[in-house]
């Protein structure tokens, strides 16, 4: 086994632990006042909250799923009054999705939970370590994106 293989294995285990912490915060989101929100719905709400509005195709690309899968997720969010769809005035084929007021409230709850999870993960590090960690995380993220455009 090469030295990078051992480090890759350690990185995999660490990432799995970080993902588990985020999943715990996702599970807590199910108790929101808006009612039961599934993991895919959380991701859609979070994506829309960060961007305000987007096309169904953009949601599908972000979630790495087919547009028809996004359609069913958005249908459920629409039933819960968390999102609304609007057709583009100039091109009726384009459907934009955006959060409703209730959806914005859900987004704020999700954002708070996410930031709390991040604060908890950063807490064991001093400020200098946090700065170094953030530089390294951005570098790792850019490296991963370069391999998967």
Backbone bond lengths (Angstrom), bond angles and torsions (degrees), N, CA, C in turn:
res aa  C-N    CA-C-N  psi(-1)  N-CA   C-N-CA  omega(-1)  CA-C   N-CA-C  phi
1 X - - - 1.453 - - 1.535 108.54 -
2 X 1.321 116.82 131.72 1.455 121.94 178.88 1.526 110.27 -77.06
3 X 1.342 117.41 154.36 1.477 119.84 179.51 1.533 112.66 -55.23
4 X 1.337 117.23 -37.65 1.467 118.59 179.73 1.525 111.25 -68.71
5 X 1.332 117.88 -27.53 1.460 120.28 176.94 1.527 110.88 -64.67
6 X 1.328 116.58 -42.50 1.465 120.26 178.58 1.526 110.31 -64.75
7 X 1.329 116.46 -41.02 1.462 119.96 178.73 1.518 110.99 -68.30
8 X 1.326 116.68 -37.30 1.465 120.04 177.31 1.527 110.03 -62.86
9 X 1.327 116.85 -39.42 1.469 121.02 177.99 1.534 110.33 -64.50
10 X 1.336 117.25 -43.13 1.468 121.33 177.71 1.528 110.72 -63.11
11 X 1.334 116.12 -41.84 1.466 120.21 178.76 1.521 110.39 -62.45
12 X 1.319 116.29 -43.63 1.469 120.91 178.55 1.523 110.65 -57.51
13 X 1.324 116.69 -45.39 1.467 120.70 -179.52 1.526 111.17 -65.45
14 X 1.330 116.84 -40.03 1.469 120.22 178.96 1.521 111.21 -66.39
15 X 1.329 116.55 -42.79 1.466 120.00 178.49 1.518 110.36 -63.22
16 X 1.335 116.79 -39.84 1.467 120.43 177.45 1.529 110.53 -59.86
17 X 1.333 117.15 -40.28 1.467 120.69 178.64 1.528 111.46 -66.74
18 X 1.328 116.82 -40.21 1.467 120.40 177.94 1.527 110.00 -64.74
19 X 1.328 117.01 -43.46 1.467 120.81 178.72 1.525 109.80 -61.42
20 X 1.318 117.00 -39.98 1.473 120.75 178.89 1.534 110.20 -60.85
21 X 1.330 117.15 -39.69 1.462 120.23 178.08 1.531 111.06 -64.99
22 X 1.329 116.91 -40.76 1.462 119.60 176.83 1.530 111.10 -66.30
23 X 1.319 117.20 -36.62 1.473 119.71 178.14 1.524 110.74 -64.89
24 X 1.339 116.83 -36.34 1.462 119.61 175.48 1.517 110.62 -60.31
25 X 1.342 116.12 -43.50 1.469 118.59 179.08 1.526 109.96 -67.71
26 X 1.342 117.96 -33.48 1.470 120.78 175.37 1.534 110.31 -61.69
27 X 1.327 116.12 -42.30 1.468 119.97 -179.08 1.519 110.73 -62.62
28 X 1.322 117.14 -36.25 1.465 120.84 177.93 1.522 111.77 -66.33
29 X 1.326 117.24 -25.61 1.461 120.99 -179.27 1.527 112.17 -68.04
30 X 1.313 116.89 -21.28 1.467 120.12 179.67 1.525 111.66 -63.63
31 X 1.325 117.26 -16.71 1.465 120.56 -179.35 1.524 112.39 -92.97
32 X 1.324 117.55 12.32 1.468 121.30 -179.73 1.525 110.60 -63.93
33 X 1.331 116.49 156.73 1.468 119.65 178.11 1.526 113.01 -60.96
34 X 1.345 117.50 -23.77 1.458 120.37 -179.00 1.523 112.11 -73.96
35 X 1.298 117.12 -7.79 1.450 120.41 178.35 1.510 112.40 102.93
36 X 1.296 114.94 -166.91 1.448 122.56 -176.46 1.526 110.45 -68.41
37 X 1.320 116.73 120.34 1.459 122.08 179.64 1.529 107.48 -121.15
38 X 1.332 116.68 123.36 1.464 120.92 -179.26 1.530 110.64 -75.41
39 X 1.335 115.74 165.58 1.468 120.16 179.29 1.531 111.90 -58.08
40 X 1.357 119.01 -47.86 1.471 118.12 178.23 1.531 112.28 -60.89
41 X 1.325 117.04 -35.32 1.465 120.21 178.29 1.529 110.73 -66.86
42 X 1.331 116.67 -39.06 1.470 120.75 176.47 1.517 109.74 -58.54
43 X 1.330 116.68 -44.70 1.466 120.58 -178.10 1.530 111.47 -65.51
44 X 1.329 117.14 -37.72 1.468 120.58 177.71 1.527 109.92 -66.66
45 X 1.319 116.81 -46.16 1.467 120.58 179.79 1.529 110.03 -60.87
46 X 1.312 116.62 -44.00 1.463 120.58 -179.93 1.536 110.90 -63.32
47 X 1.324 117.26 -43.78 1.467 121.39 179.48 1.527 110.63 -62.54
48 X 1.332 116.49 -46.10 1.468 120.18 179.99 1.523 111.09 -66.89
49 X 1.312 117.53 -38.77 1.458 120.71 179.27 1.516 112.42 -63.29
50 X 1.316 115.84 -34.71 1.462 120.37 178.62 1.526 111.96 -74.31
51 X 1.349 116.87 -23.66 1.465 120.80 -174.00 1.521 114.30 -117.75
52 X 1.299 118.38 -15.29 1.474 125.78 -178.55 1.521 114.13 80.00
53 X 1.328 119.69 -42.68 1.466 121.94 177.76 1.518 108.59 -161.10
54 X 1.323 115.80 152.80 1.461 119.34 176.13 1.520 109.31 -161.14
55 X 1.332 114.75 169.28 1.456 120.56 177.11 1.525 109.37 -83.26
56 X 1.315 114.93 156.71 1.468 120.46 178.88 1.540 110.02 -57.33
57 X 1.317 117.28 -39.47 1.458 121.85 179.64 1.524 111.03 -59.59
58 X 1.332 117.47 -40.44 1.460 121.19 179.33 1.528 110.97 -64.97
59 X 1.332 116.37 -39.74 1.472 120.27 176.40 1.525 110.43 -61.55
60 X 1.330 116.28 -45.04 1.464 120.87 -179.63 1.530 110.46 -61.19
61 X 1.333 116.52 -42.82 1.467 120.26 179.05 1.524 110.68 -63.50
62 X 1.318 116.94 -41.68 1.461 120.74 -179.40 1.528 111.19 -64.33
63 X 1.337 115.97 -44.44 1.466 120.79 -177.22 1.530 112.74 -81.37
64 X 1.345 116.39 -8.87 1.462 122.39 -177.67 1.528 111.62 60.29
65 X 1.333 114.93 43.78 1.464 121.24 178.31 1.525 108.71 -133.87
66 X 1.329 115.74 170.17 1.463 121.34 178.32 1.531 109.91 -72.94
67 X 1.321 115.84 155.40 1.464 120.92 -179.82 1.521 110.97 -59.87
68 X 1.347 117.95 -37.05 1.476 118.94 179.97 1.530 111.76 -65.09
69 X 1.328 117.87 -29.08 1.467 120.69 175.39 1.521 109.75 -69.06
70 X 1.324 117.08 -42.69 1.470 121.42 177.47 1.521 109.62 -62.80
71 X 1.326 116.64 -38.06 1.467 120.33 179.71 1.522 110.62 -57.63
72 X 1.333 117.62 -44.01 1.474 119.40 -179.27 1.526 111.16 -68.87
73 X 1.329 117.92 -35.85 1.477 120.59 177.20 1.526 109.49 -65.66
74 X 1.324 116.63 -45.99 1.465 120.84 -179.89 1.530 110.40 -65.27
75 X 1.344 117.81 -36.50 1.475 120.85 175.73 1.530 110.18 -56.40
76 X 1.333 116.64 -46.61 1.466 120.67 -179.50 1.523 111.45 -65.12
77 X 1.337 116.52 -41.06 1.468 119.99 178.53 1.526 110.96 -66.44
78 X 1.315 116.31 -33.75 1.465 120.43 177.63 1.535 110.26 -67.62
79 X 1.327 116.78 -40.66 1.468 121.26 176.91 1.521 111.20 -61.65
80 X 1.322 116.12 -33.76 1.471 121.45 178.59 1.524 111.84 -83.75
81 X 1.343 115.91 0.95 1.468 123.30 178.99 1.538 112.88 63.13
82 X 1.338 115.52 32.37 1.456 120.71 179.73 1.532 112.44 -97.80
83 X 1.341 116.71 -23.96 1.465 121.12 177.24 1.525 109.42 -135.20
84 X 1.342 113.58 164.28 1.471 119.78 171.69 1.521 107.57 -138.65
85 X 1.326 113.98 151.89 1.460 120.78 177.67 1.515 108.92 -108.61
86 X 1.323 114.73 144.02 1.464 119.95 175.49 1.513 108.34 -137.63
87 X 1.327 115.30 135.21 1.463 120.33 176.47 1.519 109.05 -83.17
88 X 1.323 115.28 142.39 1.455 121.66 177.53 1.533 108.62 -65.90
89 X 1.313 116.86 135.63 1.469 121.92 -178.52 1.530 111.77 -64.11
90 X 1.333 117.14 -37.56 1.462 120.03 -175.23 1.525 113.17 -88.58
91 X 1.332 117.39 -27.33 1.455 121.17 179.36 1.522 108.36 -135.78
92 X 1.312 116.84 98.55 1.470 122.81 -174.08 1.530 112.91 -63.10
93 X 1.332 117.32 -14.84 1.474 119.59 178.40 1.520 111.68 -72.87
94 X 1.327 116.35 -22.80 1.462 121.36 -177.02 1.519 109.44 -86.18
95 X 1.331 115.35 123.18 1.465 121.57 177.82 1.527 107.71 -113.38
96 X 1.322 115.69 121.33 1.462 121.69 177.58 1.523 108.36 -97.65
97 X 1.316 115.88 142.54 1.468 121.81 177.73 1.518 107.44 -118.64
98 X 1.331 115.67 136.42 1.467 119.33 176.67 1.520 109.41 -146.08
99 X 1.312 114.98 161.09 1.464 121.03 -179.70 1.524 110.23 -76.52
100 X 1.327 114.79 145.45 1.465 121.24 170.75 1.532 107.68 -85.11
101 X 1.312 117.15 -179.48 1.475 119.82 175.50 1.523 110.30 -58.99
102 X 1.331 116.31 -43.44 1.468 120.54 177.97 1.536 110.05 -63.75
103 X 1.330 116.54 -37.79 1.458 121.50 177.02 1.517 112.10 -64.56
104 X 1.345 116.14 -38.01 1.466 120.17 176.79 1.524 110.97 -64.78
105 X 1.335 116.78 -36.94 1.467 120.33 175.85 1.531 110.09 -63.80
106 X 1.344 116.20 -42.89 1.469 120.29 178.11 1.529 110.04 -62.62
107 X 1.328 116.23 -41.51 1.466 120.94 178.42 1.526 110.53 -59.73
108 X 1.328 117.20 -44.04 1.467 120.25 179.63 1.531 110.45 -60.83
109 X 1.326 116.46 -39.96 1.468 120.36 176.96 1.522 111.95 -64.34
110 X 1.324 115.98 -42.44 1.467 121.36 178.80 1.524 109.81 -64.42
111 X 1.332 116.22 -46.18 1.460 120.78 -179.53 1.528 110.86 -60.43
112 X 1.326 116.71 -43.20 1.461 121.30 178.17 1.529 110.44 -60.54
113 X 1.328 116.90 -45.15 1.473 120.69 179.45 1.525 111.10 -63.51
114 X 1.330 116.62 -42.53 1.468 120.64 179.41 1.534 110.99 -62.86
115 X 1.338 116.00 -46.66 1.457 119.55 -179.17 1.523 111.51 -65.61
116 X 1.329 116.81 -36.54 1.470 119.96 176.31 1.523 110.64 -62.98
117 X 1.335 116.54 -41.59 1.469 120.22 178.30 1.528 109.94 -63.09
118 X 1.330 116.89 -41.72 1.471 120.58 179.52 1.525 111.15 -66.31
119 X 1.331 116.72 -41.18 1.473 119.90 177.65 1.525 110.64 -59.99
120 X 1.325 116.18 -42.82 1.464 121.46 179.46 1.525 110.63 -61.33
121 X 1.329 116.44 -41.50 1.458 120.07 -179.52 1.525 112.00 -70.08
122 X 1.328 117.15 -33.01 1.468 120.84 -179.69 1.532 112.93 -81.22
123 X 1.323 116.74 -19.33 1.464 121.50 -173.40 1.528 114.54 -54.24
124 X 1.336 120.46 -38.65 1.468 118.96 -179.35 1.534 113.99 -69.11
125 X 1.325 117.93 -11.62 1.462 121.60 -177.34 1.521 110.70 -97.99
126 X 1.330 116.16 143.30 1.463 118.13 172.59 1.534 108.07 -77.22
127 X 1.327 117.05 175.68 1.472 120.48 -173.76 1.532 112.21 -61.57
128 X 1.322 117.62 -42.04 1.468 120.36 178.71 1.531 110.95 -63.49
129 X 1.321 116.41 -42.48 1.463 120.56 178.61 1.530 110.68 -63.85
130 X 1.335 116.11 -39.03 1.462 119.98 177.67 1.527 110.72 -61.35
131 X 1.337 116.75 -43.54 1.465 120.75 179.41 1.529 110.70 -62.09
132 X 1.319 116.30 -45.04 1.465 120.99 179.23 1.530 109.84 -63.39
133 X 1.324 115.77 -44.29 1.468 120.97 179.32 1.520 111.01 -58.06
134 X 1.342 116.87 -44.44 1.469 120.55 -178.63 1.528 111.12 -65.01
135 X 1.324 117.47 -40.16 1.469 120.50 177.19 1.529 109.45 -61.13
136 X 1.325 116.28 -45.46 1.460 120.29 -178.99 1.528 111.89 -67.23
137 X 1.326 117.51 -39.54 1.473 120.16 178.54 1.529 111.26 -63.29
138 X 1.327 117.09 -42.86 1.474 119.67 177.70 1.531 110.23 -62.12
139 X 1.319 116.59 -39.98 1.458 121.15 -179.80 1.538 110.10 -65.21
140 X 1.318 116.34 -43.63 1.458 121.31 178.24 1.531 109.92 -63.04
141 X 1.332 116.71 -44.45 1.471 121.18 -179.09 1.525 110.77 -62.26
142 X 1.323 116.86 -43.33 1.478 119.71 178.59 1.517 110.70 -65.21
143 X 1.314 117.31 -37.99 1.467 120.56 178.55 1.509 111.39 -64.13
144 X 1.317 117.07 -40.81 1.466 121.09 178.04 1.513 111.99 -66.58
145 X 1.330 117.65 -38.81 1.464 121.43 179.20 1.524 110.93 -68.48
146 X 1.328 116.81 -33.60 1.467 120.12 -179.90 1.528 110.55 -64.27
147 X 1.336 116.37 -30.12 1.466 120.48 179.61 1.516 113.12 -85.41
148 X 1.340 116.97 -13.34 1.473 122.15 -179.23 1.517 109.85 -137.20
149 X 1.328 118.28 73.47 1.475 120.10 -176.50 1.514 113.17 -65.14
